[in-house]
Amino acid sequence: TILTAAAPGSRWDYRTLTLLEGNIPSLWLPRFDRSMTQSDEHRVGVESMYCLNKMVGNGARMHHETVLTALRRSIKDNDHYDQNLCDYLIRDVANAATGNTDNHGRNTSIIKRDGELRLSPAYDIAPMAMDDEGISPTTVWSGRYRKSHEDPDYTSIIKDFAVDASAVVSNFRAKLSQLCRLNGMARELGLPSSALKHRRVDLMRPARVLEPVPSAPR
């Protein structure tokens, strides 16, 4: 709930989430692949990034650049593509901030609705870095787009993959500013200290990512 409240551009109301307590508490989203009326059920297509890239295998390794290239190939409208590019990068920041290392190709999807393709609402977000089995990311940036082992060079990524880099930078900065609320909200809502102090949970990351991003691409 913390992430969905802080993350910009959510396509569903976080107040509709359902918390199910059990041996392992879980937070459930309303289904986004169908809508119901009094007389009918309307289903929409959902395709994982593995499927979009014609890949098979459980936990197969991918590069983010491969995903972005597939999105560009699939989304024809330039403005619409740039919006989805920004959304994808914000999710990457959010995953790193929350320690969600389980970023395989089935945990990101596109949704097909009204003749349009776009990223589906985010799902399966959890601090998997805290898992005893040591879950490692399977979708990664290549060395060309990393400033260090764990720090993507988002300015270069936007420059190379955006149609209108200035618009994407502006949108990215605005959404990062909203995501900077994450740390304060986590503390206000009582996130356990085991998560707050975990070395792979970095709720200040959005602020650090925002700082070097220029107001216009260089």
N, C-alpha and C positions, 0 to 999 in steps of 0.2 A: 504494500500500500504506500509505503514511503516513496518508492521509486515512481509509481504511477501518479502520485500526487505532485511530485516535483518535476517529472519529465514533461517537456512541452510536446504538443502535437498529439496527445493521446487521442485515440479514435473511439474510446468508450469511456464512460464515467466510472472512475475508480470506486465510487460508492456502490456500484453494482457487484463488486467482488464479494465472494463468499469464503469465509474462513472455516475450514473443516478441521477440528481438533481430533487427534487420534494418537497413535504411536509416533507418527511424524506429522505435525501440523502442516497444512497446505492451503494455499490461497488460490481460488478458482475464478477464472474469467468467464463471463458470458460467451457463448459460442459466437464467433465472428464469421463462420462459414455458412450461416443460414439465418434466415429471418422468418418469423412466424406471423401469420394473420389468423383471424378467426376461422378461415376456411381453407387455408393453404400453407404449405411450407416451401419457401424459396431457398434453394441451395446455390452457392457460388463456388467457383473453382479455387482451390488452394494448391500451390505448387512449391515444394521446398527448393532451397538453393541447390541441393544435390540434383534434384530432378531438372531444374532449370539449366544446369551445367552438364546434364547427361552423365552423371556420376553414380556409381553404385558402391555399396559397402557401408558398414556401420562404423561411423567415426572416421571416414576417409578424410585425409588432409587436403585443405584448400587454401588458396591465397585470397585475401580480400579483393585484390585487383581482378581476379578471375570473376568474382561475384559482381563487381561493379561493371566489368565489361559485358557480362550477361544481362545486367539490368539495362545498360545503354542499348543493347541490341533489341531488347524486348519492349522498352518504353520509347515510343516514337516521338512524343511531344517533348520538346526541349525543356520547357519550364517544368513540366511534370517530372521529367527525369531528374532535373536539378533538385527539386523538392525531395525526391526519394533518396538521392545521393546524400543530401544533408541529414535526412532522417537516419540513414544507415550509419553515418559517421557519429551521430549523437548516440546511437545504440552501442557503438563500439566504445565510446567514452564511458557510458553507463555500465556496460559489462565490466570494464576494468575497475571502475569505482566501487562496484558492489562485490567484486571478487567472483563474478560469474565466468568461470573459465570453461564452462561446458557449451562452447559456441559452435558446435558442429553444424553441418549444413541442413539438418532437419529442424534446428531451432531458430531458423529464419526462413520466412516464406513470402511469396507474393500471393496476392489475392486478386481474383478476376471478377470485376463487378461493373455492370453498366458499360461494357465494352472498353474498360480501362484496366490497366495493370498497375498495382502499387504494392508497396510493402504492407504486409498484414500488420495488425497490432502486435506489439512485442509480447512474447510469452516465454515460459520456462526460464525466468530470471531468478536465480538463487545464488548465494555465495558458495559455489561449489569448490572454491579454493580451500574451504574449511573441511572438505570431506577427507576422511582418513585415508582413502584410496589414492589421493593426490591426482585430481582431475586436471589434465593439461589442455590448453587451447588446441583445437585442431584447425581452426581458421585463423591464419596469421598474415601479417604484412611482410612482404619480402624486404630484404635489407635496403633496397633502394628507397623505401618509404619509411624507414625507421631512423630516428635521431640517436636512439640507443636501443638496447635489447627490448625495453618495455615501453618506449615512447615513440609512437608514430609521428611522422612529420605531416600533420594535417594540412598545412599550408601548401606543401608540394603535391599532396594527394588531390586537393581541390583544384590546383592549377592544372594538373594533368588530366583530371577526369570530368571536371565541370564544363558545361557549355558556356554559361555565363559565370565566370569565377567570382566576379565582384558581388553578384547577387547571392551566390552560395556562401561566400565568406560572411556577408552581412547576416544572413539567416543563421549560419552556424554560430556566430558570436551571440546572437540574440537567444538562441536555444541553450547555449552553454551557460549564459547568465542565469537562466531559469534553473538549470540543473545544479547550479552552485548552491541552491537551497537544500540540497540533499543532506549535507552534513548536519546542519542545524535541525532539520526535521527529524533525522534519525535519532538525535539525542533527545529532542522534545518528546518523541513517541516511545522512548524507552528501549531502543535497540540494545541488546545485551552487550556488556563490556567485552565478552569473548569475541564478538564480531567487530566492535569498534576498535579493538586493539590488535586485531589479527593483521599480520604483516602483508597479506594479500588483499585486504579490504581497505580501500583508499578513497574515502568519501570526499577528501579535499582535491581529488584529481581534476574535477571539472574546472576549478578555479586556476589550477596550474596549467591546464591545457589552454584556457582562455587567454592567459596573460601574454604569450608570445604570438598569438594569432593577430596579424595586422588588420586594421579596419578596411584595408583594400589589398588585394593580392599584389605581390611585388613582381 
